[in-house]
Amino acid sequence: MNIFLYADPHFGHNNSEGGIIAYSERPFHDTYEMTTALISKWNFKVDMNDFVIHLGDFSFLTPDETIQIAKSLNGYIVMINGNHDHRTRKFWMERAGLLRWFKKAVWFEEVKLSHWPDWEWKGLNIHGHVHIPCEKFHKNNKMINVNCELWDYAPVNIADLPIGPEYRRRIEFWLKEVYFDQKGEYPE
């Protein structure tokens, strides 16, 4: 079981002025090319039994298109809502097939997983929301931005983050509990 983190794909966000391709100077000609590349990069790294903690801003597409993308992605997806995510728990879990959806940030044992960075948090904050140009790491690696633009548009393996084994164990334990709450058993 691998754990990945990911944020801000903005699936389907148009390429007009103010669209994410222009705003962040993403290397795609249009939203179709971007969406296809993001799905491909995700599925290349993530296997079916892996976990992805998605830290928001999933899609700008219609509900049916968003469901189609979510169901095409490998792994168990646990999502924390972003500022552009306007759908309900029922939509994300029952229709799109996510393992779990959280409306707001979650925190446990000095770890905070959020869409927005929390500059006041004293422990580890893994977040998205901040687009290029920006840094991956802040506050002596206590704040880590997993916006896909910073990680070649692919989910980043938790083993590749400079967080130390104690934080990795805490996040893995939290994910196992989330899985157990939904499935009634622990993942292998």
Secondary structure, DSSP 8 states (H G I E B T S, - for coil): --EEEEB---BT--SSTTSHHHHTT-S-SSHHHHHHHHHHHHHHH--TT-EEEE-S--B-S-HHHHHHHHHHS-SEEEEE--TT----HHIIIIIS--SEEESS-EEETTEEE-SS--TT-SSEEEE----SS--SEETTTTEEE-BGGGGTTS-EEGGGSSSHHHHHHHHHHHHHHHHHHHHSS---
